[in-house]
């Protein structure tokens, strides 16, 4: 079994082998961060060839057929663990999706023969990732959250629409199982304007392979600029050690990726930090957590929507804010060191969109100008923009950035604002 401190800081470059699941932007953020901070090149396991990441010279990109199968992925990790052990190396396994985190937590005991597994135990993860349990804990702690009903699809279809507030948000109560499903009409989150639209959405979900409960939630008014993101690393005592966050300037508006922030401006909100740290201490959380929050202009509160029990896809903003986001994971789980308290709110703009998208599609004029000023000042950070990487990677990263113009024009309309 691996244990904290079995590798010294001087041995990291020779003995530590990060293994990252998924080749998306978080996968590349791991690649870049481990190379920048430790001179270590991760192994990427992915079900598909995400070329912007596979083109990197700083990772060993391996395509795993049928990676969505739990047996296949665990078997591959087992085999890779044996391979690493024979080379005198120790793995550090990290996921890029909710279902990765859930799988790693449920197989932590076995995988800990070969890997550091920096996730909370499965029982705690399953509890706080269920929206109804998350909101119950928020209620106990006096943390603001939207009015919510958690019901089965059949129960939702039987509800009296007159008793519901419209507009309404409809989303799965358990996103880890939902994310892996493919079906016609699937959206990450449904915004429902009236009873007729609710009936249509519930019909789609009733016919889908999703078997979990649904969350019906009061729609908190406000555009993308009302959304906040907070990332916290907590130690084994549940104490927050590294904190970073910001205000969303613009989020993705394509149906499958809707809600994923594309541009985040550094912002420190004391109430949000206090609520998040109380939550983590209360549940005894250990590791990296990411909170989704929205400012409610109706009462001036910051409403908590969920906690993601892993680094979020935008976690590189912590690095931009002054604290490399993989460092506390290595310090705590691998080296067994006490992580010093720090806040990473140096001025930054995390972005996966070019300034032209900000200029054309951000409704809040003051926020738009502040974000555009960050590009001019050189404090806008694009995770894929890593100068030492290959020419192919840099070209693909540039194409992805420019393609955002077409995507936002398609889903928001040319000069449509959010």
Backbone torsions as a table, in degrees:
resi	resn	phi	psi	omega
1	UNK	NA	140.1	176.5
2	UNK	-80.8	155.8	-179.7
3	UNK	-151.0	153.4	-179.5
4	UNK	-59.6	133.9	176.7
5	UNK	94.6	-5.9	-179.6
6	UNK	-72.5	-16.2	172.0
7	UNK	-115.6	132.3	176.5
8	UNK	-85.0	164.7	-179.8
9	UNK	-61.1	-34.7	-179.7
10	UNK	-70.2	-20.2	-177.3
11	UNK	-95.2	-4.0	-172.8
12	UNK	-55.6	-48.0	-174.8
13	UNK	-63.3	-28.2	-177.8
14	UNK	-93.0	-30.9	-169.1
15	UNK	-113.1	-22.9	-177.7
16	UNK	-87.0	131.1	177.4
17	UNK	-125.9	97.8	174.1
18	UNK	-64.7	137.7	175.3
19	UNK	-124.5	114.3	-173.0
20	UNK	-112.3	131.7	-179.5
21	UNK	-92.9	123.1	178.6
22	UNK	99.5	139.6	-177.0
23	UNK	-107.5	17.2	-177.3
24	UNK	-76.8	-163.2	-174.4
25	UNK	-65.7	-31.1	175.1
26	UNK	-69.9	-39.4	176.0
27	UNK	-56.8	-45.3	178.6
28	UNK	-69.0	-34.2	177.5
29	UNK	-61.0	-38.6	173.2
30	UNK	-61.1	-47.8	-178.7
31	UNK	-55.9	-52.3	-178.1
32	UNK	-61.4	-44.9	-174.1
33	UNK	-68.6	-42.0	178.8
34	UNK	-66.7	-35.2	177.5
35	UNK	-71.4	-45.1	-179.2
36	UNK	-61.6	-45.2	-171.9
37	UNK	-87.2	-38.1	-171.7
38	UNK	-122.2	-4.5	-177.4
39	UNK	67.3	27.8	-177.3
40	UNK	-112.0	137.5	178.4
41	UNK	-103.0	114.7	-179.4
42	UNK	-68.9	158.7	165.2
43	UNK	-92.4	131.1	175.9
44	UNK	-106.3	127.3	171.3
45	UNK	-107.6	121.6	-177.5
46	UNK	-141.7	147.9	177.6
47	UNK	-78.0	-15.7	-178.6
48	UNK	-137.5	163.3	178.8
49	UNK	-90.2	98.0	174.2
50	UNK	-87.3	99.0	-165.4
51	UNK	-63.8	-31.6	-179.4
52	UNK	-63.2	-27.3	176.8
53	UNK	-92.0	-43.5	-178.8
54	UNK	-64.8	-21.7	178.4
55	UNK	-77.9	-6.1	-178.7
56	UNK	-70.3	142.8	174.5
57	UNK	-84.4	-2.5	-173.4
58	UNK	-106.2	18.7	175.6
59	UNK	-148.3	159.1	172.2
60	UNK	-103.8	99.6	-172.2
61	UNK	-91.3	119.6	-177.4
62	UNK	-121.8	126.8	178.8
63	UNK	-89.7	126.9	-178.4
64	UNK	-112.7	109.3	178.5
65	UNK	-63.3	140.4	179.1
66	UNK	58.8	39.4	-178.9
67	UNK	-62.9	-24.3	179.1
68	UNK	-68.4	-11.9	176.2
69	UNK	-81.5	124.8	-179.7
70	UNK	-58.3	-43.7	-179.5
71	UNK	-62.6	-41.2	-179.8
72	UNK	-64.5	-47.1	-176.7
73	UNK	-67.4	-45.2	178.9
74	UNK	-63.7	-39.4	177.4
75	UNK	-62.3	-40.6	178.8
76	UNK	-66.3	-39.6	177.9
77	UNK	-66.8	-37.2	176.9
78	UNK	-62.1	-47.5	-179.1
79	UNK	-64.8	-42.4	178.5
80	UNK	-65.6	-38.0	177.7
81	UNK	-59.4	-42.3	177.3
82	UNK	-64.0	-40.3	178.1
83	UNK	-60.8	-45.3	-179.8
84	UNK	-65.3	-42.2	-179.8
85	UNK	-60.8	-38.3	179.7
86	UNK	-67.1	-20.9	178.4
87	UNK	-95.5	2.9	-178.9
88	UNK	75.9	23.6	-179.6
89	UNK	-111.2	160.5	177.4
90	UNK	-122.6	133.8	-177.7
91	UNK	-87.0	155.7	169.8
92	UNK	-129.6	108.7	-171.7
93	UNK	-99.8	131.8	-174.6
94	UNK	-136.1	140.1	-179.1
95	UNK	-105.3	163.8	179.2
96	UNK	-117.7	2.8	-178.0
97	UNK	-142.5	161.7	-179.7
98	UNK	-58.6	-40.6	-177.2
99	UNK	-70.5	-28.0	173.3
100	UNK	-62.7	-47.8	-178.6
101	UNK	-60.3	-42.9	-179.4
102	UNK	-64.2	-44.7	179.4
103	UNK	-61.8	-44.9	-178.8
104	UNK	-65.3	-37.9	178.1
105	UNK	-65.9	-41.5	-178.4
106	UNK	-71.4	-22.0	179.9
107	UNK	-113.2	20.6	-175.5
108	UNK	-59.5	-43.1	-176.5
109	UNK	-58.9	-46.9	-179.9
110	UNK	-70.0	-46.7	-175.5
111	UNK	-66.3	-22.3	-179.8
112	UNK	-69.2	-5.0	170.9
113	UNK	-65.8	-29.3	-173.0
114	UNK	-126.4	-19.1	-171.5
115	UNK	-130.0	149.8	158.7
116	UNK	-76.7	132.6	-178.0
117	UNK	-121.8	91.5	-169.7
118	UNK	-83.4	56.6	179.8
119	UNK	-131.1	153.7	178.0
120	UNK	-67.1	164.3	178.4
121	UNK	-61.8	152.8	-175.3
122	UNK	-58.4	-36.8	-177.2
123	UNK	-63.8	-43.1	178.6
124	UNK	-70.2	-41.6	179.2
125	UNK	-60.0	-47.3	-179.2
126	UNK	-62.1	-34.3	-178.7
127	UNK	-70.1	-52.5	-171.9
128	UNK	-80.9	-13.9	175.7
129	UNK	-84.3	-14.6	172.7
130	UNK	-77.7	120.4	-172.4
131	UNK	-56.6	-38.2	-178.2
132	UNK	-65.7	-37.1	178.7
133	UNK	-71.9	-39.1	177.9
134	UNK	-59.0	-45.4	-178.6
135	UNK	-70.9	-30.6	176.6
136	UNK	-64.7	-39.5	177.9
137	UNK	-67.6	-41.9	176.2
138	UNK	-58.3	-42.0	178.3
139	UNK	-59.9	-45.8	-179.7
140	UNK	-62.0	-34.7	-175.3
141	UNK	-94.4	-1.6	-179.5
142	UNK	72.0	30.7	177.1
143	UNK	-94.9	130.8	-176.6
144	UNK	-67.5	140.8	176.6
145	UNK	-152.8	159.4	-178.1
146	UNK	-71.0	149.6	174.3
147	UNK	-59.8	131.1	-167.0
148	UNK	-140.4	144.8	170.6
149	UNK	-123.0	130.4	176.7
150	UNK	-112.0	116.0	-171.8
151	UNK	-143.1	162.4	170.7
152	UNK	-75.3	167.2	177.8
153	UNK	-60.5	-42.6	-179.9
154	UNK	-63.2	-42.4	178.9
155	UNK	-64.9	-38.2	178.8
156	UNK	-63.8	-39.1	-179.9
157	UNK	-67.4	-22.5	-178.7
158	UNK	-90.9	-7.6	-178.2
159	UNK	-67.4	149.1	175.4
160	UNK	-81.2	113.2	-178.1
161	UNK	-56.2	-27.6	-179.4
162	UNK	-65.4	-20.4	-178.9
163	UNK	-89.4	-2.3	-175.7
164	UNK	-106.2	144.5	175.9
165	UNK	-84.8	131.3	174.8
166	UNK	-114.5	143.7	2.0
167	UNK	-68.7	160.2	-172.3
168	UNK	-135.1	145.5	173.9
169	UNK	-100.2	133.9	175.2
170	UNK	-122.6	127.0	-179.3
171	UNK	-153.4	162.1	179.8
172	UNK	-69.8	143.8	176.8
173	UNK	-73.4	-25.0	-178.4
174	UNK	-126.7	94.7	-172.5
175	UNK	-69.8	-27.4	-177.0
176	UNK	-61.1	-42.4	179.7
177	UNK	-77.3	-32.9	-178.9
178	UNK	-68.4	-38.2	-174.1
179	UNK	-59.3	-30.4	-175.6
180	UNK	-82.8	-9.6	-175.6
181	UNK	-84.7	149.9	175.3
182	UNK	-126.7	123.1	176.9
183	UNK	-158.7	157.0	-178.0
184	UNK	-66.0	133.4	179.6
185	UNK	86.3	5.1	-178.3
186	UNK	-67.7	133.5	170.6
187	UNK	-135.0	152.2	-179.9
188	UNK	-63.2	-43.3	179.1
189	UNK	-142.0	137.7	178.2
190	UNK	-106.0	130.1	171.6
191	UNK	-101.8	120.1	-172.2
192	UNK	-111.7	124.2	-174.5
193	UNK	-92.7	-25.2	-174.4
194	UNK	-157.0	170.3	-178.1
195	UNK	-57.1	-37.2	179.9
196	UNK	-63.7	-41.1	178.8
197	UNK	-68.7	-36.3	177.0
198	UNK	-61.4	-43.4	178.7
199	UNK	-60.0	-41.5	179.9
200	UNK	-64.3	-45.2	-178.8
201	UNK	-65.2	-42.8	179.4
202	UNK	-65.1	-32.4	175.8
203	UNK	-64.6	-41.0	177.8
204	UNK	-61.9	-45.7	-176.8
205	UNK	-71.2	-34.1	178.0
206	UNK	-65.2	-33.5	-179.3
207	UNK	-86.5	-5.7	-176.8
208	UNK	-86.3	168.9	177.2
209	UNK	-78.9	-1.7	179.3
210	UNK	-69.5	127.6	-175.5
211	UNK	-114.4	-0.3	-177.9
212	UNK	-83.3	-176.1	178.3
213	UNK	-80.8	165.8	177.3
214	UNK	-113.2	152.8	171.4
215	UNK	-108.3	121.2	170.9
216	UNK	-105.3	126.3	-166.9
217	UNK	-137.8	139.7	173.6
218	UNK	-55.3	128.3	178.7
219	UNK	-74.8	120.0	177.0
220	UNK	-83.8	118.1	-175.6
221	UNK	-65.1	157.0	179.2
222	UNK	127.8	151.4	-180.0
223	UNK	-85.2	-165.2	179.7
224	UNK	-57.9	-32.3	-175.9
225	UNK	-70.2	-8.2	176.5
226	UNK	-85.4	-10.7	-174.7
227	UNK	-85.6	140.3	176.7
228	UNK	-124.0	150.5	176.0
229	UNK	-126.1	136.4	177.0
230	UNK	-134.2	130.4	177.0
231	UNK	-117.6	131.3	-176.0
232	UNK	-134.2	135.6	168.4
233	UNK	-104.2	127.4	-179.9
234	UNK	-116.7	144.8	179.6
235	UNK	-83.5	-174.9	-174.0
236	UNK	-65.0	-16.9	176.8
237	UNK	-92.3	4.1	-179.5
238	UNK	79.8	12.0	-178.5
239	UNK	-88.3	129.9	178.1
240	UNK	-65.3	130.3	-179.0
241	UNK	-116.9	-36.9	178.3
242	UNK	-132.1	131.2	-174.7
243	UNK	-135.1	136.0	174.5
244	UNK	-151.1	158.1	179.4
245	UNK	-178.8	178.9	-179.4
246	UNK	-170.8	-178.7	-179.4
247	UNK	-103.6	130.8	-179.7
248	UNK	-72.8	128.4	175.9
249	UNK	-88.5	-41.4	179.8
250	UNK	-156.4	137.6	176.7
251	UNK	-113.4	166.6	179.3
252	UNK	-66.8	142.2	-180.0
253	UNK	-120.8	10.6	172.3
254	UNK	-76.5	148.2	-171.2
255	UNK	-56.2	-41.1	-176.0
256	UNK	-78.8	-31.8	-175.8
257	UNK	-104.6	6.1	-176.4
258	UNK	-55.7	136.3	-179.5
259	UNK	99.0	-14.6	176.9
260	UNK	-79.6	119.2	179.9
261	UNK	-62.7	134.2	177.2
262	UNK	-104.0	-16.9	-176.8
263	UNK	-153.0	124.1	-174.8
264	UNK	-132.5	129.6	179.1
265	UNK	-103.5	133.7	-178.5
266	UNK	-57.1	135.8	178.7
267	UNK	-159.6	131.2	178.2
268	UNK	-105.7	118.7	178.8
269	UNK	-116.0	106.5	-175.5
270	UNK	-54.3	-40.9	-178.3
271	UNK	-64.0	-40.2	179.4
272	UNK	-64.5	-43.8	179.1
273	UNK	-62.8	-45.5	-179.4
274	UNK	-61.1	-45.7	-178.9
275	UNK	-64.8	-44.1	-178.6
276	UNK	-65.1	-43.0	-178.5
277	UNK	-68.5	-34.0	175.7
278	UNK	-65.7	-40.0	178.8
279	UNK	-61.1	-49.2	-176.8
280	UNK	-64.7	-39.8	178.3
281	UNK	-65.9	-39.3	-178.1
282	UNK	-62.6	-42.1	-176.7
283	UNK	-89.6	-7.1	-178.7
284	UNK	72.1	42.8	-175.1
285	UNK	-75.2	139.8	177.5
286	UNK	-131.5	117.0	179.5
287	UNK	127.3	-161.8	-177.9
288	UNK	-93.0	133.3	178.1
289	UNK	-132.1	148.3	179.6
290	UNK	-129.8	127.8	-177.4
291	UNK	-108.8	138.6	172.3
292	UNK	-103.2	127.1	-173.0
293	UNK	-137.6	152.2	175.2
294	UNK	-137.8	134.1	176.7
295	UNK	-74.4	128.7	-179.3
296	UNK	-103.9	106.5	-177.0
297	UNK	-66.6	-15.8	-178.3
298	UNK	-69.4	-34.9	-178.7
299	UNK	-132.1	4.0	177.2
300	UNK	75.6	15.4	-178.7
301	UNK	-97.1	162.5	173.3
302	UNK	-106.7	110.7	-174.2
303	UNK	-91.1	128.3	179.5
304	UNK	-87.2	128.9	-178.5
305	UNK	-98.4	-41.3	-178.3
306	UNK	-170.0	165.6	170.4
307	UNK	-117.8	133.1	173.5
308	UNK	-98.7	124.0	-171.9
309	UNK	-87.4	50.8	-178.2
310	UNK	-172.1	168.2	170.5
311	UNK	-61.9	136.7	177.6
312	UNK	-76.3	166.3	-177.7
313	UNK	-63.0	-18.5	-179.0
314	UNK	-102.1	16.7	-172.3
315	UNK	-59.9	-17.4	178.4
316	UNK	-61.5	-15.4	177.5
317	UNK	-64.6	-26.4	176.0
318	UNK	-64.0	-39.8	176.6
319	UNK	-63.3	-44.6	178.7
320	UNK	-62.3	-30.7	-179.9
321	UNK	-80.0	-4.1	174.2
322	UNK	119.0	0.6	-179.8
323	UNK	-137.2	110.7	179.7
324	UNK	-52.9	123.8	-168.0
325	UNK	-70.5	-18.8	177.4
326	UNK	-88.4	-14.1	-174.3
327	UNK	-62.9	-47.4	179.5
328	UNK	-63.6	-30.2	176.9
329	UNK	-63.1	-45.6	179.7
330	UNK	-69.0	-44.9	-179.4
331	UNK	-57.5	-46.4	-173.8
332	UNK	-80.4	-60.6	-170.9
333	UNK	-76.1	-35.7	-175.7
334	UNK	-91.6	-52.8	-174.3
335	UNK	-87.2	-17.0	-178.8
336	UNK	70.5	25.7	-178.9
337	UNK	-91.8	155.2	171.8
338	UNK	-74.1	128.3	-179.9
339	UNK	-86.8	119.7	-179.8
340	UNK	-67.4	147.1	179.8
341	UNK	-70.6	133.1	176.1
342	UNK	-155.6	150.4	174.9
343	UNK	-114.2	133.6	-175.3
344	UNK	-109.9	77.9	-179.2
345	UNK	-122.7	25.9	171.8
346	UNK	-54.6	144.9	-177.9
347	UNK	-54.7	127.4	178.9
348	UNK	-151.7	161.1	167.1
349	UNK	-130.6	108.0	173.1
350	UNK	-79.9	130.8	-178.0
351	UNK	-149.1	143.7	169.2
352	UNK	-121.8	15.8	178.4
353	UNK	-127.5	151.0	178.9
354	UNK	-79.6	166.4	179.2
355	UNK	-59.1	-27.6	180.0
356	UNK	-63.0	-36.2	178.0
357	UNK	-68.4	-41.6	177.0
358	UNK	-60.6	-45.8	-177.7
359	UNK	-61.4	-40.1	-174.6
360	UNK	-88.6	-24.7	-166.9
361	UNK	-122.9	-0.3	177.8
362	UNK	-93.8	121.7	-174.5
363	UNK	-76.1	-37.8	-176.2
364	UNK	-73.2	109.2	-172.9
365	UNK	-62.7	-44.8	-178.5
366	UNK	-64.6	-42.8	179.3
367	UNK	-66.6	-39.5	178.0
368	UNK	-59.1	-46.6	-179.3
369	UNK	-67.3	-36.7	178.1
370	UNK	-65.1	-41.7	179.2
371	UNK	-66.0	-44.4	179.8
372	UNK	-63.1	-33.0	177.3
373	UNK	-65.6	-31.8	178.2
374	UNK	-65.3	-37.9	175.3
375	UNK	-61.2	-43.6	-178.1
376	UNK	-67.3	-33.9	-179.3
377	UNK	-80.5	-10.2	-179.7
378	UNK	80.3	21.3	178.9
379	UNK	-110.4	18.3	172.6
380	UNK	-91.2	127.4	-176.7
381	UNK	-116.3	127.5	178.1
382	UNK	-111.8	113.9	-173.3
383	UNK	-53.1	-34.1	-179.1
384	UNK	-74.5	-13.2	-175.2
385	UNK	-84.1	81.3	-176.9
386	UNK	-121.8	105.8	-170.1
387	UNK	-58.3	-36.8	-178.3
388	UNK	-71.5	-8.2	-174.3
389	UNK	-78.2	177.9	-172.3
390	UNK	-69.8	159.2	176.7
391	UNK	-62.6	-40.3	179.1
392	UNK	-60.9	-44.6	177.8
393	UNK	-59.2	-46.1	-176.4
394	UNK	-65.7	-37.0	177.3
395	UNK	-66.3	-44.5	178.8
396	UNK	-64.7	-39.3	178.3
397	UNK	-62.6	-39.3	178.9
398	UNK	-66.8	-41.2	178.5
399	UNK	-63.8	-41.4	177.3
400	UNK	-59.9	-42.2	-179.3
401	UNK	-63.4	-48.1	-178.0
402	UNK	-68.1	-30.8	-179.7
403	UNK	-66.8	-17.0	178.4
404	UNK	-64.1	-28.8	176.7
405	UNK	-58.4	-49.1	-178.7
406	UNK	-65.0	-40.6	-177.4
407	UNK	-65.1	-45.0	-178.9
408	UNK	-70.1	-35.3	174.9
409	UNK	-61.8	-36.9	-178.5
410	UNK	-67.7	-45.4	-172.0
411	UNK	-93.1	-21.6	177.7
412	UNK	-110.2	-11.3	-173.7
413	UNK	85.3	151.0	-179.1
414	UNK	-63.1	123.4	-176.4
415	UNK	67.3	14.8	172.7
416	UNK	-70.7	140.9	-173.1
417	UNK	-109.9	151.3	175.1
418	UNK	-135.4	NA	NA
